């Protein structure tokens, strides 16, 4: 089928792929963009019923375009209540939050969750989901604007950090959801109670220092890698279940769109992402 793309969202892996620093390295030349929303304008045999429908597109690239041809398995209907920009920006954040917190992190209602980078798209998705699932959410971000967004998404407490020298005077955290890494990783790790879980989501703040294994031993802390897409590729049935779970919660997990730009101004959005000044999700409009 062919989809006319109405909106495509930026994600940090897009930036890494363009720099050649991501674990998945597409052959050159390639079109970046891992999630989008559009309308089905042409179909092949067996997909006729989807003609004219609004759909979400997900994959490892190709979404920063005006048209995209892909198999029927690469699309799904837009959950009710999301506009085009929200639909485009919904899946990566919500799915990573779900796999991280609920699948890998085994989050329970009443637990305390620390979300780093809480003013960005990934962090905001985690804040919203953790709050929805009954957790006490502490948001950490490097700007007051980011913390305001996190509180609007459901955070119960907010901590302003210094990006250059982050420190966290928190203790007794059950789960850390950390898409930042870098210099913030060790302070975040120290906030965990005995038996806590540290979720490695990504490294928008750079590679962290080596983890102190003695601290993990003494406090019986779990360190868990989270790759939401790979989770579904390795276990397709679980992947289908994960998508169904986030789509059922789409109204509560509605992404916050911080930037909308024409497709040909995408470099500006990437520059803001690289500088750490982007709040919420950035969406490109073909």
Secondary structure, DSSP 8 states (H G I E B T S, - for coil): -EEEEEEEE--HHHHHHHTT-SSS---SS----SEEEEEEEE--TT-GGGTT-EEEEESSS--SSSEEE--GGGEEE--TT--HHHHHTTHHHHHHHIIIIIIIS---TT-EEEESSTTBHHHHHHHHHHHHTT-EEEEEESSHHHHHHHHHHT-SEEEE--SSS-------EEEEEES--TTHHHHHHHTEEEEEEEEE---TT-------HHHHHHHT-EEEE--HHHHHHH-HHHHHHHHHHHHHTTTTT---EEEEEEGGGHHHHHHHHHHT---BEEEEE-
